[in-house]
Amino acid sequence: MTNIPTDLLRTFVAVVDMRSFTKAANSLGVTQPAVSAQIKRLQFLLGDDIFDRSSQGVSLTSHGEIVLNYARRLLSINDQIVHLGGAGPAPELVIRVGTSSDYVASILPATLASFRERWPDVRFLVRTDYFEPLARQLRAGEIDLLIALSMTPPHDARHCIARDVVWVRGQTTRFNADGRVPLVSYGPPCVYHRLVVRTLKAAGTDWEDVFIGPSLNSLKGAVAAGLGVMAINRRRAEEDGILIWADAPLPKLPDLYSGIYVREGGARAIYEQLADEIAVVVHAQSKVEGKSIDSIDSGRKKNSAA
């Protein structure tokens, strides 16, 4: 055997993604027996089982897991080659992006507009939430790209960039340095809130949530009114004219990390290209902040290791 037909691999990936031979057949426009026959042929060519027959439902063997990883990569490259001579990717390709509301307002619009100039058939569906629910959606294949902040450098991101975090306050903000720190934030699920609480706890400083708001505009208003202090990315504070408290009687805040993640499967080559272009913008912002940049491309590392 020299070559594996890509149609067999595409059928295999469809069965795994949909957890059903019947659903895979419907999505591919063929009959269920045809799907079963293609899987049998693939297993014959590979000389080993890729599905675990002892388990109920669709479950892979260890060999099947390896084949799946290679199949996704091969199909992604195949699809990219197919569309090289055309006007762009397949018609009506929707790229689903999950991120925080801060990124939607800052780095995304111009980057997506530039990307669509070259790929006019692409549309975008952007949803906002906290990191954990978006990460679950990425793993489940419900979104294609995730841009999110974390308190530690992520090991599974295509790119990771350190971001400077600062304290901000209003012109009239005052509080007793020996008392509780009044915090303005999105609330406990927010990575900024978790970073602040961890930092204050480590310093033995008490705090209280004086204002929890649903949007950056509401938080900016609370800070400007002198309700309390807030942690935010330096670049965003400068862009929005929020007063940075450089000499605050508070512990210095550690960096956060912008991670850009790409899901397995789908039009992965196109997702990766968009992720790389978003990373360029985030890198540029970090250089302005004077931060050291730790770029992680775990997808490429895995490919080179393989």
C-alpha positions in Angstrom: 0.0 0.0 0.0 1.3 3.4 -1.0 -1.7 5.7 -0.6 -4.8 6.0 1.6 -7.8 7.4 -0.3 -8.9 10.6 1.4 -12.6 9.7 1.0 -12.0 6.9 3.4 -10.4 9.2 5.9 -13.1 11.8 5.5 -15.7 9.1 6.3 -13.8 7.9 9.3 -13.5 11.4 10.7 -17.2 12.0 10.1 -18.2 8.9 12.0 -16.0 9.9 15.0 -17.2 13.5 15.0 -20.9 12.6 14.8 -20.5 9.5 17.1 -22.8 7.6 14.6 -22.5 5.7 11.3 -26.0 6.8 10.4 -25.4 10.5 11.1 -22.1 10.4 9.2 -23.9 8.8 6.2 -26.5 11.5 6.2 -23.9 14.3 6.4 -21.9 12.7 3.5 -24.9 12.0 1.3 -24.4 8.3 1.2 -26.1 5.2 2.7 -25.2 3.7 6.1 -24.0 0.5 4.4 -21.7 2.5 2.2 -20.1 4.1 5.3 -19.7 0.7 6.9 -18.0 -0.6 3.8 -15.6 2.3 3.6 -14.6 1.8 7.3 -14.0 -1.9 6.6 -11.9 -1.0 3.6 -9.9 1.5 5.7 -9.3 -1.0 8.4 -8.2 -3.6 5.8 -5.7 -1.1 4.3 -4.3 -0.3 7.8 -4.2 -3.9 8.8 -5.7 -3.2 12.2 -8.9 -2.3 14.0 -9.5 1.5 14.5 -12.8 1.1 16.3 -13.0 -0.8 19.7 -15.6 -3.5 19.1 -15.8 -4.4 22.8 -17.3 -0.9 23.6 -20.8 0.4 23.0 -21.2 3.2 20.6 -18.3 4.8 18.7 -15.1 4.2 20.6 -11.6 4.2 19.1 -8.7 1.8 19.7 -5.3 3.3 20.5 -4.4 2.8 16.9 -7.6 4.5 15.9 -6.7 7.6 18.0 -3.4 7.9 16.2 -5.0 7.5 12.8 -7.6 10.1 13.6 -5.0 12.7 14.5 -3.1 12.1 11.2 -6.4 12.0 9.2 -7.5 15.4 10.5 -4.2 16.9 9.5 -4.1 15.3 6.1 -7.7 16.3 5.2 -6.9 19.9 6.4 -3.9 20.1 4.0 -6.0 18.4 1.2 -8.8 21.0 1.5 -6.3 23.8 1.5 -4.7 22.6 -1.7 -8.1 22.1 -3.3 -9.0 25.8 -2.7 -5.7 27.3 -3.7 -6.9 27.9 -7.3 -10.3 29.3 -6.3 -11.5 32.6 -4.9 -11.3 31.3 -1.3 -12.5 28.5 0.9 -15.7 26.6 0.4 -18.8 28.9 0.0 -20.5 30.0 3.2 -17.7 28.9 5.4 -18.6 30.1 8.9 -15.8 30.5 11.4 -17.1 30.4 14.9 -14.9 32.5 17.3 -15.2 32.5 21.1 -13.6 35.2 23.1 -14.1 37.8 25.8 -16.0 41.0 25.2 -12.8 43.0 25.5 -11.3 41.3 22.4 -14.5 41.7 20.4 -14.2 45.5 20.9 -10.5 45.8 20.4 -8.5 43.4 18.2 -11.1 41.4 16.3 -13.0 43.8 14.0 -10.1 45.1 11.9 -8.5 41.6 11.8 -11.6 39.9 10.6 -12.3 42.6 8.0 -8.8 42.2 6.6 -9.1 38.4 6.5 -12.5 38.6 4.7 -11.0 40.9 2.0 -8.9 37.9 0.9 -11.4 35.2 1.8 -14.7 36.8 0.7 -16.8 33.6 1.2 -16.0 33.5 4.9 -18.5 34.7 7.5 -17.9 35.0 11.2 -20.0 34.0 14.2 -18.6 35.5 17.4 -19.7 34.6 20.9 -18.5 35.9 24.2 -18.2 34.1 27.5 -15.7 33.2 30.2 -12.8 30.9 29.5 -14.0 27.6 30.9 -17.3 27.4 29.0 -15.6 28.5 25.8 -12.9 25.9 26.2 -15.5 23.2 26.6 -17.2 24.4 23.4 -13.8 24.3 21.6 -13.2 20.7 22.7 -16.7 19.8 21.6 -16.2 21.3 18.2 -18.9 24.0 18.8 -16.5 26.8 18.1 -13.5 26.8 15.8 -11.2 29.5 17.3 -10.8 30.6 20.9 -9.0 33.8 22.1 -8.8 33.9 25.9 -6.8 35.0 28.9 -5.3 32.7 31.4 -3.3 33.1 34.6 -0.6 30.6 33.5 0.9 30.0 30.0 -1.4 27.4 28.3 0.3 24.3 27.0 -2.3 23.6 24.2 -2.6 27.0 22.6 -1.3 27.7 19.1 0.0 31.1 20.3 0.6 32.5 23.8 1.5 36.1 24.5 2.2 37.7 27.9 0.1 40.7 28.7 0.8 43.4 31.3 -1.9 43.9 33.9 -2.2 47.2 35.9 -4.3 48.8 38.6 -6.7 51.5 37.4 -8.7 54.1 39.4 -10.8 57.2 39.1 -9.6 60.8 39.8 -11.5 60.7 43.1 -10.7 57.2 44.2 -9.6 57.0 47.8 -9.3 54.2 50.3 -7.5 53.3 53.5 -4.4 51.3 52.6 -4.9 49.3 55.9 -8.5 48.5 55.1 -10.2 46.3 52.5 -9.5 47.0 48.9 -12.7 48.0 47.0 -12.8 46.0 43.8 -14.7 46.7 40.5 -14.9 43.7 38.2 -17.0 41.3 36.1 -17.2 39.0 39.1 -15.5 35.8 40.3 -15.7 33.9 37.0 -13.6 36.6 35.3 -9.8 35.9 35.0 -9.0 39.5 36.1 -11.0 39.0 39.3 -9.3 35.7 40.0 -5.9 37.2 39.4 -6.6 40.1 41.8 -7.9 37.8 44.5 -4.9 35.5 44.3 -2.5 38.4 44.4 -4.2 40.1 47.3 -4.4 36.8 49.3 -0.7 36.2 48.7 0.0 39.7 50.1 -2.3 39.2 53.1 -4.5 42.0 51.9 -8.3 41.9 52.4 -10.8 43.0 49.7 -14.5 43.5 49.0 -16.5 43.4 45.7 -18.1 46.8 45.7 -19.3 46.7 42.0 -19.8 43.8 39.6 -20.8 44.8 36.2 -21.8 43.2 32.9 -19.7 45.2 30.5 -16.5 47.2 30.3 -18.4 50.4 29.9 -20.2 49.7 33.2 -16.9 48.9 34.9 -15.2 52.1 33.5 -18.1 54.1 34.8 -17.8 52.6 38.3 -14.1 53.2 38.4 -14.4 56.8 37.1 -17.0 57.5 39.8 -14.5 56.5 42.5 -16.3 53.3 43.6 -13.2 51.2 43.6 -10.1 50.0 41.8 -9.9 47.5 38.9 -7.3 45.3 37.2 -7.1 45.6 33.4 -4.7 45.1 30.6 -2.3 48.1 30.3 -2.9 48.5 26.5 -6.7 48.6 27.0 -6.4 51.1 29.8 -4.3 53.4 27.7 -6.6 53.1 24.7 -9.8 53.8 26.7 -8.2 56.6 28.7 -8.6 54.9 32.1 -6.2 56.3 34.8 -3.5 53.8 35.5 -2.5 53.8 39.2 1.3 53.4 38.8 2.1 54.1 42.5 -0.8 52.3 44.0 -0.3 51.0 47.6 -1.2 47.6 46.3 0.8 44.5 45.3 2.1 44.4 41.7 -0.1 42.4 39.5 1.5 39.5 37.5 1.1 39.0 33.8 -1.9 37.3 32.2 -1.5 35.2 29.0 -3.4 35.7 25.8 -3.9 32.2 24.3 -5.1 31.6 20.8 -6.5 28.1 20.3 -7.7 26.2 17.2 -10.0 23.2 17.3 -9.2 19.9 15.6 -10.9 19.1 12.3 -13.0 21.3 10.1 -11.2 23.8 7.8 -8.3 23.7 10.2 -5.8 25.3 7.8 -8.0 28.3 7.4 -8.6 28.5 11.2 -4.9 28.4 11.7 -4.3 31.2 9.2 -6.8 33.4 11.0 -5.3 32.5 14.4 -1.8 33.5 13.1 -3.1 36.9 11.9 -4.8 37.6 15.3 -1.6 36.7 17.0 0.3 39.3 15.0 -2.0 42.0 16.4 -1.7 40.7 19.9 2.1 40.5 19.6 2.3 44.1 18.4 0.3 45.2 21.4 2.6 43.3 23.8 5.7 44.9 22.2 4.2 48.3 23.0 3.7 47.2 26.5 7.4 46.2 26.6 6.6 42.6 27.6 8.7 39.6 26.7 6.7 37.5 24.3 6.5 33.7 24.7 4.9 32.4 21.5 3.7 28.8 21.6 2.6 26.9 18.5 1.8 23.5 20.0 0.2 22.4 16.8 3.4 22.9 14.8 5.4 21.3 17.6 3.3 18.2 17.6 3.6 18.0 13.8 7.3 18.3 13.8 7.6 15.8 16.7 5.5 13.4 14.7 
